[in-house]
Amino acid sequence: MRVIHQTPLRVRLKSEYIDETLNKTFFLEKIRALEIVKNASVNIKNSSCTVVFNSKATQKDIDTILAIDIDAYKETKVYEDKQLSKNGIVRSASSLAISSLIPKRAGKVVTTVAVSPLLLEGAKDLVTEGVNSTVLESLAVGISLYRGDLIAANSTNLLLELGEYIEHSVEQKSDELLKELIKPDVEKVWILKDLVEVEVPFNSLKVGDLVVVNAGDVIPVDGHITEGVCVINSASMTGESLGQKKQRGDRVLSGTVLEEGRVKIWAESVGAETATARVSEYIENSLKEKSKTQERANSLADKLVPVTLSLAGFSYLATKDLERVASVLQADYSCALKLATPVAFKSSISKLGKEGVMVKGASILENLSEVDTFVFDKTGTLTKGDLEVSDVISFCDDWSEEKILNLAASAEEHYFHPVAQAVVDAARKKEFVHIHHDEVEFIVAHGVATEVDGKRVVIGSRHFLEDDEKIDFNGHKEKITQKEREGKILLFIGFDKQLLGMITLNDEVRENAKETIRDLKSLGVENIVMLTGDNEDRALEIAKEVGIDEVYCDLKPIEKAEIVQELVDAGKKLCFVGDGINDAPALMKAHVGISMAKGADIAKASADISLLRDDIKELVSAKRIANRTMELVETNYKITVGANSAILLGATLGKLSPVMTSLLHNGTTVGLLLNAIRGVK
């Protein structure tokens, strides 16, 4: 293997030996056994392996993984994964037909051959795992064969093969519902290098590259358009079927298709950090993760196996009737309990994925169903985040409003943040004159800094300028307070330790925010909380407008996470919705964290659920489907226990033959699986 992309906490490896013959289960177990490894996944199609670490990996850690002998994990050297095949059905059906037409002794030989795979599998499981459902089924068929009841042995074997085939095909279909969301990787891309377009491998892309995308191409990175106009089909990522016009400053997602035009995109996220890669990672998690409900179902299924075996023993001691024993052994709970629940979760996660709501796994959906408190960061969630400059105010006679706006726009024009874009757009409407400056420094959650003619320029929040940069705000506080009371977003400009002025911006509340909050409450959410850095007057005004129950205002970034922790400690089942860099800690502390479509990458990485469509109404879809999924799972759970208990009782009392028991048992399991894959409405 060789390294093709690496960050401190993740490495992507490639090898021509990673192909269809690799047994992924055993290979990944070897990697995951390393102490520093948090998770690992394999992409057979691209011959690659991605490893995620618990902490910063050293070169020694990487070398340990590179030294793993892939050839030792080829399928010829380990047990093969079960493949979907009709061979068992054909074999058992043929045995049933032939054994009834030939002498009984010959028929017994044919039947023994037909049922031997089941008997061998049961014997192997008995040695390696103890008594389980396969052991019970093989015992039932073995007893019928011992008694010479070839019709019962072959019929039961046929029903078991048929039931297993249907179960696996249903489970496979539920996996495919998720896998169809994954788009093929791009192998080659065009970038602008030294003013010349060159084709480079996709895996060599770096943050900051200018990627050139033409009509018909799949966009390979998450980023912002720096040049050109185009029409993008985002159906694969957001569910929006109609093409959308995009131009300079607009954000685009990997995996979407450029239908018309030609653009240059500044790469903000590449490789494993793109939206497409996150979708793939979410799907990997969804396919393997078990929820608390699934663990409960598995535990119950395992505990009921001895019950079934004990009843079979009791039946034999009471009646000496081996046919009745064979019937009892058929009435097992495992299949329905262990398969229906994950299929239901996968179907719901797939449904949400098609609507542009990416859920990391079954346990996340389960946690969301339990949420009773939603906490919103205001800007970009309850509000649109599409800002517009309303006023430019100068505090210095030597600097006009127009010159202050040009200075701010010059520093902000390469920074794709809603505030920065609003300032640049406002300057362009007034014949923007660029002011030459040195390299711009981005200060997370504060603003930007640069130098003009050797003097420091700082642009950002009041806290940044007044507390960190020690710029004097005296003499201007009354005017600042007035604008705060009007609900304006304020951006301050400092030059050479002097406050030059401020730019005020508007951010409108989303039209459907009130409806969204009302619908969340109808789905069992008891409390809606808003966190904001706004002053109290503006915060209460918005709260009243959209129906917020509880408001925390005048907050600094770190205080949001502290409030979330306080609510969690108070026993609230809490979902936090945010979009900014400073929301990441709060997203991680909540039971469920949801990031908005236009949010910062770190917010999306920290979140359990990511919205790919900029529509707050999708929160309602996520909560509704989470609730209904748990209702479906509970319904299937009760039916499984009730139906199989009735079948077990009937078999114990001698009312059901082995064939009838197998038919009822497998029929119930398949019905529950079909109900699970049908999912929620």
VOGU-3710 file (C-alpha; in Angstrom, 3 decimals, decimal comma):
1> mrvihqtplr> 0,000/0,000/0,000  1,046/3,590/-0,555  -0,211/6,851/0,963  -2,244/9,025/-1,441  -3,769/11,507/1,021  -2,971/12,242/4,627  -4,113/14,502/7,463  -3,097/14,202/11,142  -6,216/12,146/11,951  -6,835/10,320/8,666
11> vrlkseyide> -4,869/8,575/5,955  -6,010/7,199/2,615  -4,011/4,323/1,125  -4,069/2,649/-2,260  -2,937/-0,745/-3,533  -3,603/-2,799/-6,653  -4,009/-5,804/-4,327  -7,177/-4,305/-2,832  -9,666/-5,942/-5,193  -12,696/-8,245/-5,278
21> tlnktfflek> -10,679/-11,153/-3,865  -9,938/-9,297/-0,624  -11,929/-10,392/2,411  -12,735/-6,954/3,818  -13,980/-8,235/7,172  -10,700/-9,915/8,163  -8,515/-7,206/6,609  -10,329/-4,386/8,449  -10,304/-6,331/11,716  -6,493/-6,418/11,477
31> iraleivkna> -6,294/-2,627/11,002  -8,927/-1,797/13,638  -7,045/-3,919/16,180  -4,295/-1,265/16,259  -4,658/0,902/19,364  -4,434/4,244/17,540  -7,064/3,317/14,927  -10,587/4,634/15,488  -12,107/3,208/12,305  -11,183/1,907/8,859
41> svniknssct> -12,988/1,293/5,583  -12,164/-0,213/2,197  -13,294/0,924/-1,272  -12,830/-2,075/-3,583  -13,789/-0,061/-6,662  -10,935/2,398/-6,156  -8,503/-0,103/-4,586  -8,204/2,178/-1,573  -8,355/1,999/2,206  -9,173/4,901/4,550
51> vvfnskatqk> -7,995/4,808/8,179  -9,234/7,237/10,855  -7,113/7,685/13,994  -8,030/8,430/17,617  -5,175/10,920/17,875  -2,444/12,372/15,676  -0,709/9,523/13,873  3,068/9,250/13,750  5,067/7,952/10,798  5,635/4,771/12,803
61> didtilaidi> 1,845/4,257/12,994  1,546/4,746/9,232  4,427/2,350/8,579  2,754/-0,319/10,754  -0,329/-0,175/8,543  1,700/-0,110/5,326  3,493/-3,271/6,471  0,274/-5,309/6,621  0,382/-8,183/4,111  -2,769/-7,731/2,014
71> dayketkvye> -2,243/-11,072/0,305  -2,790/-12,810/3,652  -6,393/-11,642/3,608  -7,460/-12,890/0,208  -10,661/-14,959/0,210  -8,796/-18,141/-0,717  -7,189/-18,103/2,751  -10,202/-17,191/4,913  -13,884/-17,991/5,157  -15,768/-16,356/2,314
81> dkqlskngiv> -18,596/-13,932/2,996  -22,039/-15,306/2,223  -23,120/-14,470/-1,312  -26,700/-14,178/-2,515  -27,273/-17,449/-4,397  -30,205/-19,637/-5,415  -28,117/-22,815/-5,356  -29,489/-23,880/-1,970  -33,077/-23,464/-3,158  -32,423/-25,491/-6,315
91> rsasslaiss> -30,604/-28,224/-4,372  -33,307/-28,614/-1,688  -36,196/-28,422/-4,188  -34,567/-31,055/-6,397  -34,030/-33,334/-3,392  -37,698/-32,957/-2,382  -38,857/-33,934/-5,867  -36,383/-36,782/-6,461  -36,617/-38,420/-3,015  -40,370/-38,977/-3,440
101> lipkragkvv> -39,835/-40,787/-6,774  -37,044/-43,207/-5,846  -36,689/-45,974/-3,215  -36,572/-44,711/0,348  -32,982/-45,830/0,972  -31,744/-43,986/-2,126  -33,972/-41,050/-1,210  -32,316/-40,883/2,207  -28,900/-40,635/0,545  -30,093/-37,834/-1,764
111> ttvavsplll> -31,684/-35,992/1,170  -28,538/-36,352/3,289  -26,484/-34,775/0,518  -29,026/-31,948/0,107  -29,192/-31,063/3,818  -25,480/-31,595/4,554  -24,546/-27,872/4,134  -27,059/-26,965/6,852  -25,902/-29,796/9,131  -22,241/-28,846/8,672
121> egakdlvteg> -22,953/-25,178/9,311  -24,875/-26,085/12,459  -22,001/-28,263/13,695  -19,468/-25,503/12,996  -21,576/-22,888/14,825  -22,047/-25,225/17,779  -18,274/-25,493/18,171  -17,406/-21,830/17,522  -20,453/-19,928/18,853  -22,464/-22,344/20,956
131> vnstvlesla> -26,165/-22,974/20,544  -27,763/-20,495/18,115  -30,616/-20,422/15,606  -28,621/-22,282/12,934  -27,877/-25,081/15,414  -31,594/-25,383/16,255  -32,562/-25,474/12,563  -29,952/-28,117/11,723  -31,133/-30,202/14,697  -34,726/-30,007/13,448
141> vgislyrgdl> -33,772/-31,178/9,948  -31,375/-33,804/11,345  -34,118/-35,274/13,545  -36,527/-35,508/10,588  -33,801/-37,207/8,542  -33,062/-39,634/11,411  -36,760/-40,504/11,663  -36,866/-41,220/7,926  -39,392/-38,432/7,347  -37,801/-37,322/4,085
151> iaanstnlll> -40,677/-35,035/3,096  -40,355/-33,131/6,395  -36,536/-32,967/6,144  -36,548/-31,753/2,512  -39,538/-29,417/2,916  -38,067/-27,812/6,028  -34,682/-27,457/4,331  -36,339/-25,885/1,268  -38,294/-23,413/3,392  -35,148/-22,517/5,318
161> elgeyiehsv> -33,182/-21,957/2,094  -36,029/-19,948/0,602  -36,454/-17,880/3,768  -32,700/-17,224/4,014  -32,555/-16,172/0,351  -35,462/-13,747/0,764  -34,042/-12,393/4,027  -30,632/-11,775/2,478  -32,093/-10,256/-0,676  -34,252/-7,888/1,385
171> eqksdellke> -31,274/-6,934/3,542  -29,136/-6,466/0,437  -31,807/-4,274/-1,118  -31,866/-2,085/1,984  -28,066/-1,705/1,716  -28,376/-0,791/-1,959  -30,857/1,947/-1,082  -28,013/3,584/0,809  -25,196/2,689/-1,569  -26,968/4,286/-4,534
181> likpdvekvw> -26,328/7,642/-2,858  -22,586/7,200/-3,390  -21,293/8,753/-6,586  -18,276/7,442/-8,501  -14,963/9,094/-7,671  -13,328/11,452/-10,160  -9,890/10,247/-11,261  -8,519/13,279/-13,144  -9,250/17,000/-12,759  -8,129/20,221/-14,405
191> ilkdlvevev> -6,582/22,972/-12,299  -5,165/26,400/-13,056  -1,442/26,410/-12,295  0,755/29,411/-13,156  -2,054/30,691/-15,403  -2,003/27,402/-17,378  -4,641/24,661/-17,206  -3,106/21,287/-16,352  -4,663/17,878/-15,739  -3,715/16,297/-12,421
201> pfnslkvgdl> -4,805/13,219/-10,436  -7,836/13,827/-8,244  -5,935/12,642/-5,185  -3,283/15,340/-5,624  -5,767/18,212/-5,120  -5,009/20,615/-2,287  -7,083/23,216/-0,460  -6,721/26,494/-2,352  -6,339/24,964/-5,828  -8,328/26,614/-8,621
211> vvvnagdvip> -10,271/23,758/-10,234  -11,587/24,217/-13,773  -14,916/22,460/-14,437  -16,599/22,219/-17,845  -20,148/21,339/-18,943  -20,937/17,683/-18,265  -18,282/17,268/-15,557  -18,894/16,101/-12,008  -17,669/18,774/-9,592  -14,775/17,146/-7,671
221> vdghitegvc> -14,448/19,530/-4,690  -16,478/21,598/-2,258  -15,717/25,257/-2,801  -16,717/28,642/-4,188  -16,894/29,826/-7,775  -14,266/32,489/-8,459  -14,968/32,954/-12,162  -17,725/32,059/-14,611  -21,456/31,386/-14,673  -23,026/27,944/-14,882
231> vinsasmtge> -26,083/25,767/-14,301  -25,596/22,975/-11,755  -27,754/19,893/-11,222  -27,615/19,171/-7,485  -30,087/16,268/-7,453  -27,438/13,780/-6,341  -26,599/15,768/-3,204  -29,625/17,895/-2,300  -32,572/16,302/-4,102  -33,220/19,446/-6,159
241> slgqkkqrgd> -34,011/18,184/-9,660  -34,037/21,549/-11,438  -30,728/23,056/-12,508  -29,613/26,079/-10,503  -27,719/29,081/-11,816  -24,442/29,642/-9,972  -21,896/32,442/-10,314  -18,939/34,040/-8,570  -19,131/33,707/-4,782  -21,675/30,859/-4,827
251> rvlsgtvlee> -20,778/27,682/-2,981  -20,874/24,348/-4,829  -20,717/20,742/-3,604  -18,728/17,801/-4,877  -20,777/15,106/-6,581  -23,058/17,616/-8,313  -23,010/17,966/-12,113  -22,234/21,101/-14,114  -24,882/21,039/-16,868  -24,051/24,292/-18,659
261> grvkiwaesv> -21,179/26,758/-18,647  -17,583/26,701/-17,464  -16,297/27,835/-14,069  -13,241/28,042/-11,874  -13,734/26,824/-8,307  -11,576/27,652/-5,303  -11,148/24,311/-3,529  -12,296/24,649/0,068  -12,577/20,910/0,835  -10,843/18,122/-1,082
271> gaetatarvs> -10,590/14,348/-0,917  -12,012/12,776/2,225  -13,280/16,146/3,502  -15,739/16,792/0,638  -19,508/16,380/0,845  -19,369/13,285/-1,388  -16,745/11,671/0,843  -18,826/12,478/3,929  -21,864/10,859/2,300  -19,783/7,737/1,648
281> eyienslkek> -18,528/7,744/5,228  -22,052/8,185/6,593  -23,207/5,236/4,505  -20,326/3,068/5,733  -21,344/3,923/9,301  -25,022/3,308/8,557  -24,359/-0,145/7,151  -22,399/-1,387/10,142  -23,584/0,575/13,162  -26,049/-0,960/15,606
291> sktqeransl> -28,519/1,104/17,592  -29,465/0,523/21,225  -32,715/-1,015/19,992  -30,817/-3,414/17,737  -28,551/-4,421/20,620  -31,649/-5,093/22,709  -33,179/-7,219/19,937  -29,949/-9,199/19,487  -29,677/-9,760/23,224  -33,269/-11,001/23,457
301> adklvpvtls> -32,812/-13,300/20,449  -29,731/-14,859/22,026  -31,495/-15,303/25,377  -34,491/-17,025/23,736  -32,405/-19,708/21,994  -31,969/-21,702/25,271  -35,715/-21,307/25,902  -36,517/-22,918/22,553  -33,989/-25,689/23,197  -35,403/-26,301/26,683
311> lagfsylatk> -38,970/-26,566/25,363  -37,775/-29,041/22,743  -36,189/-31,122/25,506  -39,327/-30,877/27,632  -41,473/-32,014/24,679  -39,302/-35,067/24,142  -39,312/-36,035/27,824  -43,097/-35,615/27,984  -44,078/-37,291/24,696  -41,005/-39,102/23,263
321> dlervasvlq> -42,215/-37,606/19,961  -39,252/-36,566/17,813  -41,569/-34,946/15,239  -42,826/-32,563/17,909  -39,220/-31,836/18,932  -38,371/-31,011/15,314  -41,343/-28,620/15,190  -40,317/-26,817/18,377  -36,750/-26,358/17,128  -38,097/-24,515/14,064
331> adyscalkla> -39,812/-21,811/16,152  -36,827/-19,526/16,666  -36,859/-15,754/17,212  -33,412/-14,820/15,921  -33,937/-14,013/12,246  -36,832/-11,603/12,636  -35,371/-9,926/15,714  -31,867/-9,516/14,299  -32,719/-8,470/10,723  -35,921/-6,404/10,757
341> tpvafkssis> -34,560/-3,645/13,026  -31,394/-2,724/11,036  -33,342/-2,913/7,765  -35,866/-0,388/9,130  -33,075/2,011/10,135  -31,286/1,646/6,796  -34,499/2,335/4,861  -35,159/5,504/6,854  -31,557/6,738/6,542  -31,795/6,145/2,789
351> klgkegvmvk> -35,062/8,084/2,580  -33,545/11,029/4,450  -30,410/10,845/2,300  -32,483/11,276/-0,839  -34,017/14,366/0,727  -30,587/15,859/1,411  -30,399/14,959/5,119  -27,277/12,920/5,824  -27,462/10,818/9,019  -24,271/9,189/10,289
361> gasilenlse> -25,881/6,022/11,642  -28,769/4,180/13,235  -27,972/5,308/16,779  -28,184/8,966/15,652  -31,697/8,415/14,299  -32,645/6,676/17,535  -31,236/9,563/19,615  -33,132/12,098/17,495  -36,411/10,298/18,217  -35,753/10,846/21,951
371> vdtfvfdktg> -34,932/14,575/21,645  -37,212/16,860/23,673  -35,253/20,126/23,328  -34,024/21,876/20,168  -31,333/24,549/20,593  -30,755/26,918/17,650  -27,839/29,176/16,979  -29,595/32,188/15,440  -27,475/33,356/12,511  -27,643/31,086/9,473
381> tltkgdlevs> -30,184/28,759/11,077  -33,278/30,702/12,146  -32,089/33,521/9,883  -31,169/33,187/6,215  -27,521/34,070/6,590  -27,824/36,031/3,307  -26,624/39,378/4,563  -26,963/42,794/2,959  -25,099/45,986/3,848  -27,499/48,654/5,086
391> dvisfcddws> -25,142/51,420/6,300  -21,487/52,392/6,305  -20,648/54,756/9,170  -17,348/56,625/9,472  -15,877/57,631/12,813  -12,876/59,401/11,218  -12,950/62,648/9,206  -10,084/61,484/6,967  -11,958/58,367/5,878  -15,171/58,603/3,833
401> eekilnlaas> -17,845/55,897/3,959  -16,896/54,871/0,422  -13,189/54,525/1,295  -13,984/52,496/4,447  -16,173/50,155/2,388  -13,403/49,736/-0,218  -10,844/48,968/2,510  -13,085/46,321/4,075  -13,948/44,776/0,695  -10,278/44,656/-0,345
411> aeehyfhpva> -9,410/42,564/2,702  -12,585/40,446/2,625  -12,872/39,650/-1,105  -11,009/36,321/-0,882  -12,898/35,202/2,221  -16,094/33,238/1,434  -18,092/34,087/4,536  -21,628/35,600/4,343  -20,468/38,837/6,003  -17,447/39,110/3,694
421> qavvdaarkk> -19,514/38,447/0,590  -22,095/41,050/1,594  -19,360/43,673/2,032  -17,768/42,835/-1,331  -21,149/42,884/-3,118  -21,946/46,294/-1,603  -18,570/47,698/-2,738  -19,069/46,410/-6,292  -22,427/48,154/-6,532  -20,585/51,418/-5,807
431> efvhihhdev> -17,694/50,983/-8,282  -15,320/49,104/-6,006  -11,772/50,530/-5,956  -9,305/47,951/-4,644  -6,870/49,127/-1,946  -3,553/47,270/-2,071  -2,771/45,261/1,063  -0,469/42,532/2,319  -1,448/38,908/2,909  -4,739/38,505/4,793
441> efivahgvat> -4,811/36,601/8,095  -8,072/34,891/9,068  -8,700/34,849/12,820  -11,255/32,138/13,603  -14,567/33,457/15,014  -13,175/37,010/15,141  -12,414/38,487/11,720  -9,507/39,278/9,409  -6,270/41,244/9,663  -3,787/42,612/7,127
451> evdgkrvvig> -1,478/45,578/6,564  -1,766/48,637/4,307  1,354/50,778/3,924  2,864/49,012/6,925  -0,085/49,782/9,210  -2,300/47,062/10,697  -5,881/46,756/9,457  -8,354/44,687/11,508  -11,942/43,926/10,511  -14,392/41,978/12,630
461> srhfleddek> -16,400/41,868/15,835  -16,353/44,445/18,624  -14,812/41,871/20,941  -11,977/41,335/18,444  -11,157/45,016/18,005  -11,842/46,310/21,528  -10,633/43,410/23,698  -8,005/41,699/21,562  -6,653/44,606/19,501  -7,141/47,203/22,307
471> idfnghkeki> -8,812/49,769/20,020  -10,672/52,541/21,861  -14,463/52,577/21,311  -15,143/55,590/23,586  -17,071/58,374/21,929  -18,922/56,006/19,577  -20,788/53,720/21,975  -24,121/55,567/21,743  -24,306/55,208/17,970  -23,206/51,573/18,202
481> tqkeregkil> -25,870/50,817/20,817  -28,541/52,437/18,635  -27,673/50,161/15,706  -27,641/47,133/17,986  -31,161/47,962/19,172  -32,270/48,103/15,548  -31,163/44,477/15,276  -28,295/45,159/12,899  -25,239/42,931/12,531  -22,175/45,110/13,089
491> lfigfdkqll> -18,768/44,827/11,445  -16,025/47,133/12,784  -12,981/48,421/10,880  -9,758/49,414/12,657  -6,667/51,011/11,117  -3,398/51,706/12,904  -5,018/51,196/16,354  -7,857/53,621/15,492  -11,560/52,814/15,027  -12,326/54,000/11,491
501> gmitlndevr> -15,986/53,060/11,372  -18,533/50,306/11,178  -20,629/48,539/8,567  -24,170/47,464/9,491  -25,840/44,476/7,883  -29,331/42,964/7,870  -30,114/39,275/8,244  -33,756/38,323/7,733  -35,550/35,577/9,631  -36,387/32,585/7,400
511> enaketirdl> -39,975/32,619/6,125  -40,597/29,062/7,337  -38,837/29,368/10,720  -42,111/29,850/12,615  -43,751/26,933/10,791  -40,725/24,712/11,448  -40,775/25,384/15,184  -44,523/24,801/15,350  -44,138/21,452/13,550  -41,255/20,373/15,792
521> kslgvenivm> -43,459/20,968/18,837  -46,203/18,866/17,259  -43,647/16,024/17,008  -43,010/15,991/20,756  -40,349/18,679/21,167  -41,115/20,372/24,491  -38,663/23,268/24,482  -37,112/25,488/21,776  -34,028/27,489/22,787  -32,183/30,214/20,854
531> ltgdnedral> -28,547/31,190/21,404  -27,256/34,469/19,939  -24,650/37,157/20,294  -27,368/39,754/19,630  -28,490/42,189/22,282  -31,552/41,352/24,343  -34,005/43,601/22,436  -33,257/42,041/19,049  -33,104/38,500/20,455  -36,509/38,788/22,151
541> eiakevgide> -38,015/40,290/19,009  -36,975/37,273/16,929  -38,039/34,852/19,669  -41,521/36,336/19,763  -41,772/36,298/15,960  -40,970/32,594/15,476  -42,148/31,046/18,765  -38,961/30,495/20,766  -39,491/29,373/24,379  -36,133/30,332/25,884
551> vycdlkpiek> -33,493/32,882/24,819  -29,816/33,357/25,706  -28,365/36,577/24,251  -25,147/38,642/24,261  -23,186/35,392/24,122  -19,536/34,889/23,321  -18,687/31,795/21,205  -17,445/29,653/24,115  -20,610/30,340/26,123  -22,801/28,455/23,627
561> aeivqelvda> -21,147/25,132/24,424  -21,361/25,885/28,153  -25,129/26,460/27,926  -25,600/23,262/25,924  -23,670/21,351/28,591  -25,831/22,888/31,340  -29,024/21,783/29,555  -27,647/18,271/29,034  -26,643/18,080/32,705  -30,201/19,135/33,608
571> gkklcfvgdg> -31,489/15,970/31,918  -32,598/17,419/28,584  -32,399/15,205/25,475  -30,946/17,923/23,321  -30,467/18,614/19,620  -28,236/21,560/18,685  -28,555/23,190/15,255  -25,699/25,430/14,103  -23,565/26,432/11,151  -20,510/28,345/12,321
581> indapalmka> -16,942/27,440/13,214  -17,688/28,413/16,812  -20,663/26,007/16,898  -18,497/22,869/16,679  -18,077/22,421/20,488  -21,832/22,772/21,054  -22,583/20,334/18,221  -20,380/17,737/19,870  -21,803/18,175/23,387  -25,435/17,744/22,294
591> hvgismakga> -27,122/14,326/22,074  -27,643/15,123/18,380  -25,794/17,845/16,461  -27,174/19,116/13,141  -25,209/21,365/10,781  -26,803/23,631/8,186  -26,057/23,382/4,459  -24,079/26,626/4,317  -22,227/25,901/7,524  -18,489/25,807/8,123
601> diakasadis> -16,728/22,525/7,361  -15,713/22,008/10,992  -19,380/22,323/11,991  -20,330/19,677/9,434  -17,536/17,387/10,572  -18,637/17,740/14,212  -22,330/17,198/13,485  -24,204/13,883/13,626  -26,577/15,022/10,883  -25,745/17,337/7,997
611> llrddikelv> -28,326/19,194/5,893  -27,265/19,463/2,250  -30,206/21,686/1,318  -30,459/25,174/2,811  -33,951/24,604/4,170  -34,642/24,579/7,906  -37,846/22,625/7,204  -35,679/19,523/6,694  -35,307/19,418/10,493  -38,982/18,515/10,672
621> sakrianrtm> -38,497/15,707/8,125  -35,583/14,330/10,128  -37,473/14,402/13,437  -40,667/12,976/11,928  -38,870/10,079/10,221  -36,845/9,386/13,381  -40,050/9,192/15,431  -41,856/6,988/12,911  -38,847/4,715/12,474  -38,843/3,956/16,185
631> elvetnykit> -42,608/3,364/16,067  -42,089/0,915/13,173  -39,232/-0,829/14,985  -41,302/-1,185/18,164  -44,282/-2,518/16,174  -42,116/-5,092/14,393  -40,521/-6,016/17,715  -43,901/-6,728/19,338  -45,169/-8,684/16,306  -41,984/-10,764/16,261
641> vgansaillg> -42,232/-11,717/19,922  -45,998/-12,307/19,766  -46,106/-14,308/16,525  -43,097/-16,465/17,302  -44,348/-17,142/20,831  -47,664/-18,366/19,374  -45,830/-20,558/16,857  -43,599/-21,942/19,587  -46,605/-22,718/21,795  -48,411/-24,451/18,919
651> atlgklspvm> -45,350/-26,562/18,125  -44,833/-27,466/21,806  -48,465/-28,626/22,109  -48,106/-30,727/18,958  -50,510/-28,614/16,888  -47,944/-27,786/14,192  -45,821/-30,124/12,068  -42,164/-29,271/11,332  -43,099/-28,123/7,814  -45,971/-25,938/9,050
661> tsllhngttv> -43,804/-24,451/11,812  -41,050/-23,615/9,311  -43,567/-22,078/6,910  -45,143/-19,881/9,601  -41,757/-18,912/11,108  -40,109/-17,947/7,807  -43,285/-16,318/6,501  -43,471/-14,079/9,572  -39,797/-13,137/9,238  -40,082/-12,245/5,552
671> glllnairgv> -43,266/-10,250/6,184  -41,560/-8,220/8,911  -38,538/-7,600/6,683  -40,735/-6,383/3,835  -42,550/-4,109/6,277  -39,205/-2,789/7,496  -37,836/-2,073/4,012  -41,093/-0,354/3,095  -40,056/2,065/5,807  -41,934/5,071/7,057
681> k> -44,310/7,225/5,059
//
